[in-house]
Amino acid sequence: MLIRALKRAACASCCLLAIAGCATLPDTDELIERHAGQTARFENARGPVSAQRSAAILAELKRKSGDLDILDKQIALEQAIVGSPLIIGNKVALLQDGAATYAAMFAAIRAARDHINLESYIFEDDPVGQEFAELLLEQQRRGVQVNLIHDSFGSIGTPQAFFDRMTQGGIAVLEFNPINPLDVKADWRINHRDHRKLLVVDGQVAFLGGINISSVYSAGSVKRAAKTPPQDAVAWRDTDLRIEGPVVAELQKLFLETWTKQKGSALASKEYFPVLQPQGKEIVRAIGSTPDDPYSLIYLTLISAIGNAEKQVQLTHAYFVPDPQLLTALTEAAGRGVEVTLILPSHTDSGATFHSGRSHYTTLLTAGVKIHERRDALLHSKTALIDGVWSCVGSTNLDWRSFLDNDEINAVVIGREFGAQMRAMFDKDLAASNAVLREQWEQRPLLMRVKEWFSRLIERLL
């Protein structure tokens, strides 16, 4: 326990020292203006489709979704800024909470025939982590190559013996940016963390979202008749996606790029990029963001989506520490008549982040932004829905650390059909939340104001 405490203290100290050299957020207005006027392009399983086909796809989207400028502006703008293509022919399933996500992941892992690539910020040595480890070891024994990336700080509480056992079983295990400088293979960048949660099986099915590998997610936000968690378990509310189709290759690339940049051992020769056939009708863009980029691609994508919103902005986020540009994007959207609604936590596992986010409530409420706090469950979702047609799910929090210091991964899904699923999920969370009213908020106790003031001072560190 003493060694673990010392590791945490050392990491925290080094993170504070590293802050001074961190990058800054981009000038979003300048970048968006620079890339305005692009033409939307799409890809399928065989690569880029013709300009005529792209125009037809866009016309069909507008026919189904209404005459929304977001489909003209946002689709092309994302492409110009992010670089990754909008890929057609995918099947996307929305997974709510840990139990449903783990069940779907276990089924995919059991069905694996070639390889399993798993990347997780937290991989705990607890009942869920042990179930994952046993299943991965079983598949490795069957000849399915398992490659695992875990973050050194995120998994700091997990005994090394837990990962050693997997290594001894043939699993290729890579520790992302080790806290111990003696274990570092590349530059020692202790403030650069891998916050991604990604599973790719046989290069054909992928999972991503906010769910780590930990038993805390077993107590989902919806009570179930069977396998009810212990009475003292805290319910966690989170969201993941299960994706099949051509866009899985883009997610696979992100995993392999991380493995290469972290100087992982040579991977076993497997079919990491099989020929992928269309599996559905969803249009998806995979977006990976890393501090190595000139700016956060996910951050800029979100800012531009909010800036182009015409009717609604609906955000559900666990850790809300907005920078000035995000705050401006939200308040200006509300000012031009867009209905901006935020679902945020009413309690959290990060007190400073919680109070820092609340310190912005007065500004947001004054501008007409609607704020609701999720009761009962501990909110850990990171989702966005713009005008009912632009959906985003991933690992990225709305805080400085996600935008500047972490590797993150999100998926953007374009279309009203999937947007309707996202809206139903949002409405369900909204019904389980309490509205924050400006008049009541102004009457909050002095102690809360003091906590907000202090947390605001250190929000860049959060």
RALIN-V148977 format. One record per residue. PHI is phi as a letter, one per 40 degrees, with the letter a starting at -180 (* if undefined). NEAR is the number of other C-alpha atoms within 12 Angstrom. D_FIRST is the distance of its C-alpha to the first C-alpha in Angstrom with 2 decimals. Layout:
# RALIN-V148977
PHI,NEAR,D_FIRST ; PHI,NEAR,D_FIRST
This chain:
# RALIN-V148977
*,11,0.00 ; c,9,3.82 ; c,12,5.48 ; c,19,5.11 ; c,13,6.18 ; c,16,8.64 ; c,23,9.87 ; c,23,10.66 ; c,17,12.36 ; c,21,14.22 ; c,29,15.37 ; c,20,16.62 ; c,17,18.44 ; c,24,20.03 ; c,27,21.11 ; c,19,22.88 ; c,16,24.59 ; c,20,25.64 ; d,25,27.28 ; d,13,30.24 ; c,16,31.31 ; c,26,31.07 ; c,24,34.16 ; b,23,36.12 ; c,31,37.40 ; c,26,40.89 ; c,21,44.18 ; c,32,44.56 ; c,20,48.18 ; c,13,49.26 ; c,25,47.63 ; c,30,48.96 ; c,17,52.42 ; c,14,52.41 ; c,25,51.79 ; c,23,54.08 ; g,18,57.02 ; c,19,55.41 ; b,22,56.66 ; c,35,54.42 ; b,35,54.00 ; b,37,52.51 ; b,30,51.52 ; b,35,51.70 ; c,30,50.60 ; b,20,53.18 ; h,21,52.42 ; d,20,54.10 ; c,21,56.81 ; c,16,60.11 ; d,15,60.74 ; c,15,63.07 ; c,18,60.47 ; c,27,57.84 ; c,21,60.38 ; c,17,61.09 ; c,32,57.42 ; c,34,57.08 ; c,21,60.31 ; c,18,59.12 ; c,29,55.84 ; c,22,57.87 ; c,16,60.27 ; c,20,57.54 ; b,26,55.52 ; g,21,58.30 ; c,19,59.49 ; b,28,56.15 ; c,26,55.93 ; d,34,52.23 ; c,38,53.30 ; c,32,55.50 ; c,31,53.22 ; c,42,49.66 ; c,48,50.03 ; c,34,51.70 ; c,38,49.61 ; d,43,46.32 ; c,35,47.83 ; c,28,49.00 ; c,35,45.73 ; c,33,43.20 ; g,25,45.28 ; c,34,44.09 ; c,36,46.93 ; c,41,47.62 ; b,45,47.89 ; c,41,50.06 ; g,31,50.02 ; b,39,46.48 ; b,30,45.26 ; b,41,42.42 ; b,32,40.78 ; c,33,38.81 ; b,32,35.70 ; b,41,34.29 ; g,36,30.76 ; c,36,28.25 ; d,36,30.15 ; c,28,33.31 ; c,37,31.61 ; c,36,29.57 ; c,21,32.73 ; c,28,34.71 ; c,38,32.15 ; c,29,31.95 ; c,19,35.75 ; c,32,36.03 ; c,39,33.55 ; c,26,35.44 ; c,22,38.68 ; c,31,37.58 ; b,23,39.99 ; b,29,39.18 ; a,39,35.80 ; b,48,32.80 ; b,48,31.17 ; b,45,28.00 ; b,49,26.22 ; a,43,23.39 ; c,42,21.15 ; b,37,18.51 ; b,41,18.32 ; c,33,15.81 ; c,27,15.13 ; b,23,16.76 ; d,17,20.36 ; c,29,22.05 ; c,30,20.11 ; c,22,20.79 ; c,23,24.41 ; c,37,24.77 ; c,35,23.37 ; c,26,25.74 ; c,29,28.65 ; c,42,28.13 ; c,33,27.94 ; c,25,31.05 ; c,30,32.91 ; c,31,31.98 ; c,19,33.47 ; c,21,36.57 ; h,21,37.07 ; c,32,35.74 ; c,36,33.80 ; b,43,30.44 ; b,46,29.05 ; b,42,25.68 ; b,44,24.34 ; b,42,20.90 ; c,39,19.63 ; c,40,16.81 ; c,36,15.49 ; d,34,16.51 ; b,36,14.62 ; c,33,11.51 ; c,27,9.42 ; c,27,11.62 ; d,19,10.93 ; c,20,13.54 ; d,13,15.12 ; c,25,16.22 ; c,36,18.28 ; c,19,19.35 ; c,20,20.98 ; c,31,22.97 ; c,24,24.00 ; c,15,25.19 ; c,26,27.16 ; h,26,29.07 ; c,35,27.45 ; c,33,27.47 ; b,39,24.01 ; b,39,23.75 ; c,40,20.73 ; c,44,22.24 ; f,39,21.95 ; d,31,18.84 ; c,34,16.58 ; c,24,16.66 ; c,19,20.30 ; c,11,20.85 ; c,18,20.68 ; c,20,23.15 ; c,22,26.55 ; b,19,28.29 ; c,19,27.91 ; c,23,24.49 ; b,31,24.70 ; c,35,21.26 ; c,39,22.84 ; c,38,24.68 ; b,39,22.86 ; c,45,24.21 ; c,45,24.41 ; c,45,26.97 ; b,44,27.04 ; a,51,29.80 ; b,51,30.98 ; b,43,34.24 ; b,45,35.84 ; f,34,38.80 ; g,39,39.57 ; b,40,41.31 ; b,43,38.96 ; b,45,36.11 ; b,51,33.60 ; a,54,32.14 ; i,46,30.96 ; b,47,27.92 ; c,47,26.15 ; c,45,22.87 ; c,40,21.71 ; a,33,19.67 ; c,30,20.54 ; c,35,20.78 ; c,39,24.19 ; c,35,25.42 ; c,32,26.43 ; c,34,29.27 ; c,33,31.48 ; b,27,34.41 ; c,22,34.54 ; b,15,35.62 ; c,7,37.45 ; b,10,35.56 ; f,12,31.88 ; c,18,31.11 ; c,23,27.40 ; d,16,25.96 ; c,10,27.46 ; c,9,24.26 ; c,19,23.49 ; c,26,24.00 ; c,32,26.87 ; b,37,26.39 ; b,47,29.60 ; a,45,29.73 ; a,45,32.38 ; b,43,32.86 ; b,50,35.98 ; b,37,37.29 ; b,46,39.83 ; b,39,42.48 ; h,41,45.17 ; d,42,45.88 ; c,50,43.19 ; d,47,40.52 ; c,38,41.57 ; c,40,40.54 ; c,46,37.05 ; c,41,36.89 ; d,25,37.89 ; c,37,34.99 ; c,44,32.48 ; c,33,34.27 ; c,21,34.56 ; c,37,30.80 ; d,31,30.39 ; c,19,33.04 ; c,21,31.83 ; c,30,28.34 ; f,22,30.15 ; c,26,29.04 ; c,19,30.71 ; d,15,34.24 ; c,25,34.33 ; c,21,36.30 ; c,14,39.84 ; b,21,40.05 ; c,23,42.20 ; c,33,39.98 ; b,27,43.02 ; c,21,45.34 ; c,19,48.49 ; b,28,47.59 ; b,26,50.18 ; d,25,50.47 ; b,24,48.63 ; a,24,49.51 ; b,28,50.94 ; c,36,47.97 ; b,44,47.93 ; b,44,44.44 ; b,47,43.03 ; c,48,39.62 ; b,44,38.03 ; b,44,35.12 ; b,42,33.96 ; a,33,32.03 ; d,31,31.77 ; c,23,34.02 ; c,25,36.86 ; c,21,39.16 ; a,29,38.09 ; c,39,36.20 ; c,42,38.59 ; c,46,37.06 ; c,45,37.30 ; c,38,40.92 ; c,46,41.81 ; c,46,40.60 ; c,41,42.37 ; c,41,45.58 ; c,44,45.43 ; c,42,45.12 ; c,38,47.85 ; c,35,50.19 ; c,37,49.56 ; b,30,52.80 ; b,29,51.99 ; a,34,48.36 ; b,43,44.82 ; b,44,42.19 ; b,45,38.52 ; b,46,35.54 ; a,45,32.31 ; c,41,28.75 ; b,42,27.98 ; b,46,31.16 ; b,40,31.26 ; c,37,34.79 ; c,31,36.12 ; d,25,39.72 ; c,27,41.39 ; c,33,39.76 ; c,30,40.56 ; c,24,44.12 ; d,32,44.48 ; c,44,43.58 ; c,34,45.78 ; c,29,48.67 ; c,34,48.58 ; c,32,48.86 ; c,22,51.61 ; c,21,53.74 ; g,18,53.65 ; c,27,50.77 ; c,29,48.87 ; b,37,45.27 ; b,39,42.75 ; b,44,38.98 ; b,43,36.63 ; b,45,33.32 ; c,42,30.41 ; c,31,30.88 ; a,28,27.13 ; a,28,24.22 ; c,19,20.52 ; b,22,21.25 ; c,25,22.93 ; c,30,24.14 ; c,38,25.68 ; d,37,27.28 ; c,34,28.94 ; c,34,29.99 ; c,47,31.79 ; c,40,33.45 ; c,32,34.75 ; c,34,37.15 ; c,38,38.54 ; d,27,41.55 ; c,25,42.71 ; c,34,42.42 ; c,30,44.06 ; c,22,46.84 ; c,27,47.59 ; h,26,47.94 ; c,37,44.68 ; c,35,43.70 ; b,39,40.10 ; b,35,38.63 ; b,36,35.16 ; c,36,33.88 ; c,26,33.35 ; g,25,31.38 ; c,32,29.41 ; c,36,26.70 ; c,44,28.75 ; b,44,27.29 ; c,44,30.64 ; b,44,32.12 ; b,47,35.86 ; a,46,39.20 ; b,42,42.80 ; b,49,45.73 ; f,38,49.27 ; g,36,48.45 ; b,43,48.77 ; b,51,45.85 ; b,47,42.51 ; a,50,39.12 ; b,50,35.85 ; a,47,32.75 ; c,46,29.27 ; c,50,30.41 ; c,43,29.56 ; c,44,32.07 ; a,37,30.04 ; c,34,30.17 ; c,40,27.06 ; c,41,28.58 ; c,46,31.91 ; b,40,30.97 ; b,36,27.57 ; b,41,26.87 ; c,44,28.53 ; b,46,29.92 ; a,47,32.39 ; b,47,35.00 ; b,51,38.22 ; b,47,41.38 ; b,45,43.88 ; b,47,47.44 ; i,41,49.77 ; c,29,50.65 ; c,25,49.99 ; c,34,46.26 ; d,34,46.33 ; c,23,47.69 ; c,25,44.64 ; c,40,42.40 ; c,31,44.60 ; c,19,44.36 ; c,30,40.55 ; c,37,40.69 ; c,22,43.15 ; c,19,40.99 ; c,39,38.03 ; c,28,40.51 ; c,17,41.74 ; b,25,38.23 ; b,28,37.81 ; b,20,39.16 ; c,27,41.37 ; c,32,40.53 ; c,21,43.88 ; d,22,44.68 ; c,13,46.38 ; c,13,43.50 ; c,24,40.94 ; c,19,42.81 ; c,14,42.38 ; c,20,38.56 ; c,12,37.03 ; c,12,36.56 ; c,12,32.80 ; c,21,32.53 ; c,23,34.69 ; c,18,32.55 ; c,24,29.40 ; c,28,31.50 ; c,22,32.87 ; c,21,29.56 ; c,26,28.06 ; c,27,31.33 ; c,19,30.84 ; b,23,27.70 ; c,33,28.76 ; c,33,29.10 ; c,29,25.35 ; c,35,24.63
